[in-house]
Amino acid sequence: MKLLHIIATPRGQESRTLKVTEAFFEGLEENLPDCKVDTLDVTKEKLPELTVKAVNGKYVLLGGKDLPDDLKPAWSDIIKHIERFLSADGYVISSPMWNFSVPYYLKHYIDVILQPKYLFKYTEKGPEGLVKNKKMVVITSRGGDYSPGSPSHAYDFQEPYIRAVFGLAGILDITFINSQPMDALGPDVQKEKIKESQKTARKAGQSFFTG
C-alpha cells in the first residue's frame, strides 16, 4: 500500500497540525509497517504555474479532446503531479486553517491536480469522479472552535471546501481530525485538545487501510 502525505503547513516542528499527524503515522506503522509513505510538502515544492497555456489546455480537456502538441509542454509538470497523486492508495492532508479556509499552498496544489479527464469527467448526468474507492484523512488545527453547534461554525470554509473538491474527484470517504481551539482559550486548552486529537489520529492510523 502507498499513502500520499500532503503537508500544507510551513511551520515544521513547530506545527501543531503535524504533532497530531505524527500520531496518525504511529498508528499506521503499528498496523501496516510495510506501507510506503510519499511525503509532498507543498510549502516547499515548486508547483507548476497555471499559465495561459496551461489554462487553455484545461478548456481543451473540458471539451473532451486531447491536448494538442503545442500545449503539452505547459502540461508536462501538471501531469507528473496528477500521476503522483493517482499512484497513491490513500491520502493524508496536514493543513492548518488560514482565514477560515486552506493555506494558499494547498489551494495551488488542488488547482494543479484537479483536472478534467484525469480526476473527473463530465457526463450526461453531471460530473463523475475518477478517483474511486480511496480514503482520505484531513488533519487540521484551528485557532478557534469551528465545530458544529459553535458560534463560529458558519465560518468553517475549510472542511466544506476540501470535501467538495475531492468529492468532485470521487473521494467520498474523508475523515477530519480537527484540533480546536488552539489559541482562543489559552495554552492549557491547546495542550488538552492536541492530546485528544492525537488519540483520535492514532486510532485512525491503525484502521486506515483495514477499517
GUDO-939997 format. One record per residue (C-alpha): residue in three letters; x negated, y negated, z negated. Coordinates in nm, 2 decimals. Example, Ala and Ser with C-alpha at 12.3 -4.5 7.8 and 13.67 -1.06 7.14 Angstrom:
<sezas>
> residu  x  y  z
> ALA  -1.23  0.45  -0.78
> SER  -1.37  0.11  -0.71
</sezas>
This chain:
<sezas>
> residu  x  y  z
> MET  0.00  0.00  0.00
> LYS  -0.11  -0.36  0.07
> LEU  0.01  -0.67  -0.11
> LEU  -0.05  -1.02  0.01
> HIS  -0.10  -1.27  -0.27
> ILE  -0.03  -1.63  -0.16
> ILE  -0.18  -1.88  -0.40
> ALA  -0.04  -2.23  -0.38
> THR  -0.19  -2.40  -0.69
> PRO  -0.53  -2.58  -0.67
> ARG  -0.60  -2.56  -1.04
> GLY  -0.78  -2.23  -1.05
> GLN  -0.85  -2.10  -1.40
> GLU  -0.65  -2.40  -1.55
> SER  -0.34  -2.29  -1.37
> ARG  -0.05  -2.18  -1.60
> THR  0.10  -2.01  -1.29
> LEU  -0.20  -1.79  -1.24
> LYS  -0.21  -1.69  -1.60
> VAL  0.12  -1.53  -1.55
> THR  0.02  -1.38  -1.22
> GLU  -0.27  -1.21  -1.38
> ALA  -0.03  -1.01  -1.60
> PHE  0.16  -0.90  -1.29
> PHE  -0.16  -0.76  -1.13
> GLU  -0.25  -0.59  -1.46
> GLY  0.08  -0.41  -1.44
> LEU  0.03  -0.33  -1.07
> GLU  -0.31  -0.19  -1.15
> GLU  -0.16  0.04  -1.42
> ASN  0.09  0.18  -1.17
> LEU  -0.09  0.17  -0.84
> PRO  -0.47  0.14  -0.89
> ASP  -0.53  0.20  -0.52
> CYS  -0.31  -0.08  -0.40
> LYS  -0.50  -0.33  -0.18
> VAL  -0.46  -0.69  -0.26
> ASP  -0.52  -0.95  0.01
> THR  -0.55  -1.29  -0.15
> LEU  -0.48  -1.60  0.05
> ASP  -0.54  -1.93  -0.12
> VAL  -0.35  -2.18  0.09
> THR  -0.50  -2.47  -0.11
> LYS  -0.84  -2.38  0.03
> GLU  -0.76  -2.21  0.36
> LYS  -0.79  -2.42  0.67
> LEU  -0.44  -2.36  0.81
> PRO  -0.36  -2.43  1.18
> GLU  -0.24  -2.78  1.26
> LEU  0.11  -2.79  1.42
> THR  0.01  -2.99  1.72
> VAL  0.24  -3.09  2.00
> LYS  0.13  -2.79  2.20
> ALA  0.20  -2.56  1.90
> VAL  0.55  -2.71  1.86
> ASN  0.61  -2.68  2.23
> GLY  0.53  -2.31  2.21
> LYS  0.79  -2.27  1.93
> TYR  1.06  -2.41  2.16
> VAL  0.95  -2.16  2.43
> LEU  0.99  -1.88  2.19
> LEU  1.32  -2.01  2.07
> GLY  1.43  -1.99  2.43
> GLY  1.35  -1.62  2.43
> LYS  1.05  -1.65  2.66
> ASP  0.68  -1.55  2.61
> LEU  0.41  -1.81  2.55
> PRO  0.27  -1.94  2.88
> ASP  -0.11  -1.92  2.92
> ASP  -0.16  -2.29  2.87
> LEU  -0.01  -2.28  2.52
> LYS  -0.18  -1.95  2.40
> PRO  -0.50  -2.13  2.27
> ALA  -0.29  -2.35  2.04
> TRP  -0.12  -2.04  1.90
> SER  -0.42  -1.81  1.85
> ASP  -0.48  -1.91  1.48
> ILE  -0.10  -1.92  1.42
> ILE  -0.06  -1.56  1.54
> LYS  -0.35  -1.45  1.32
> HIS  -0.18  -1.58  1.01
> ILE  0.15  -1.42  1.12
> GLU  -0.02  -1.09  1.18
> ARG  -0.19  -1.11  0.84
> PHE  0.15  -1.18  0.68
> LEU  0.32  -0.89  0.86
> SER  0.04  -0.65  0.78
> ALA  0.14  -0.65  0.41
> ASP  0.39  -0.42  0.25
> GLY  0.49  -0.67  -0.02
> TYR  0.42  -1.03  -0.13
> VAL  0.34  -1.23  -0.44
> ILE  0.36  -1.61  -0.43
> SER  0.20  -1.81  -0.71
> SER  0.34  -2.16  -0.69
> PRO  0.40  -2.44  -0.94
> MET  0.69  -2.67  -0.89
> TRP  0.59  -3.00  -0.75
> ASN  0.85  -3.28  -0.73
> PHE  1.14  -3.02  -0.77
> SER  1.01  -2.81  -0.48
> VAL  0.70  -2.63  -0.35
> PRO  0.35  -2.78  -0.31
> TYR  0.27  -2.91  0.04
> TYR  0.01  -2.64  0.08
> LEU  0.28  -2.37  0.07
> LYS  0.52  -2.57  0.29
> HIS  0.24  -2.59  0.56
> TYR  0.18  -2.22  0.54
> ILE  0.55  -2.14  0.58
> ASP  0.57  -2.38  0.88
> VAL  0.29  -2.19  1.03
> ILE  0.42  -1.83  0.99
> LEU  0.80  -1.87  1.01
> GLN  0.81  -1.84  1.39
> PRO  1.08  -1.71  1.63
> LYS  1.00  -1.37  1.79
> TYR  0.76  -1.29  1.51
> LEU  0.95  -1.33  1.18
> PHE  1.31  -1.38  1.31
> LYS  1.51  -1.39  1.63
> TYR  1.84  -1.54  1.74
> THR  2.12  -1.30  1.83
> GLU  2.49  -1.35  1.93
> LYS  2.57  -1.31  1.56
> GLY  2.32  -1.56  1.45
> PRO  1.95  -1.54  1.33
> GLU  1.82  -1.19  1.24
> GLY  1.51  -1.14  1.01
> LEU  1.24  -0.92  1.15
> VAL  1.06  -0.85  0.82
> LYS  1.27  -0.57  0.68
> ASN  1.25  -0.36  0.37
> LYS  0.98  -0.56  0.19
> LYS  0.98  -0.71  -0.15
> MET  0.85  -1.04  -0.29
> VAL  0.78  -1.17  -0.64
> VAL  0.75  -1.55  -0.68
> ILE  0.57  -1.67  -1.00
> THR  0.62  -2.03  -1.08
> SER  0.56  -2.28  -1.36
> ARG  0.77  -2.59  -1.41
> GLY  0.71  -2.89  -1.64
> GLY  1.08  -2.90  -1.73
> ASP  1.36  -2.64  -1.78
> TYR  1.55  -2.59  -1.45
> SER  1.72  -2.26  -1.55
> PRO  2.08  -2.20  -1.46
> GLY  2.31  -2.39  -1.70
> SER  2.04  -2.65  -1.79
> PRO  2.09  -3.02  -1.71
> SER  1.81  -3.01  -1.46
> HIS  1.92  -2.70  -1.27
> ALA  2.06  -2.91  -0.98
> TYR  1.71  -3.04  -0.92
> ASP  1.56  -2.70  -0.86
> PHE  1.49  -2.70  -0.49
> GLN  1.20  -2.46  -0.52
> GLU  1.39  -2.13  -0.56
> PRO  1.67  -2.20  -0.31
> TYR  1.42  -2.31  -0.05
> ILE  1.20  -2.00  -0.09
> ARG  1.50  -1.77  -0.09
> ALA  1.63  -1.94  0.23
> VAL  1.31  -1.95  0.44
> PHE  1.20  -1.59  0.35
> GLY  1.56  -1.48  0.37
> LEU  1.56  -1.60  0.73
> ALA  1.26  -1.37  0.79
> GLY  1.46  -1.08  0.64
> ILE  1.30  -1.06  0.29
> LEU  1.60  -1.05  0.06
> ASP  1.45  -0.86  -0.23
> ILE  1.29  -1.16  -0.41
> THR  1.23  -1.18  -0.78
> PHE  1.15  -1.51  -0.95
> ILE  0.95  -1.53  -1.27
> ASN  0.97  -1.89  -1.38
> SER  0.77  -2.02  -1.67
> GLN  0.96  -2.32  -1.81
> PRO  0.94  -2.57  -1.96
> MET  0.56  -2.61  -1.95
> ASP  0.54  -2.98  -2.06
> ALA  0.88  -3.11  -2.17
> LEU  0.88  -2.96  -2.52
> GLY  0.51  -2.96  -2.61
> PRO  0.22  -2.71  -2.62
> ASP  0.37  -2.46  -2.87
> VAL  0.67  -2.40  -2.65
> GLN  0.44  -2.38  -2.35
> LYS  0.24  -2.10  -2.50
> GLU  0.55  -1.92  -2.61
> LYS  0.70  -1.94  -2.26
> ILE  0.38  -1.83  -2.09
> LYS  0.37  -1.52  -2.31
> GLU  0.73  -1.44  -2.23
> SER  0.67  -1.47  -1.86
> GLN  0.35  -1.26  -1.89
> LYS  0.55  -0.97  -2.04
> THR  0.81  -1.00  -1.76
> ALA  0.54  -1.02  -1.50
> ARG  0.36  -0.72  -1.63
> LYS  0.68  -0.51  -1.61
> ALA  0.74  -0.64  -1.26
> GLY  0.39  -0.54  -1.15
> GLN  0.44  -0.19  -1.30
> SER  0.75  -0.13  -1.09
> PHE  0.68  -0.34  -0.78
> PHE  0.65  -0.07  -0.52
> THR  0.82  0.21  -0.71
> GLY  1.11  0.04  -0.89
</sezas>
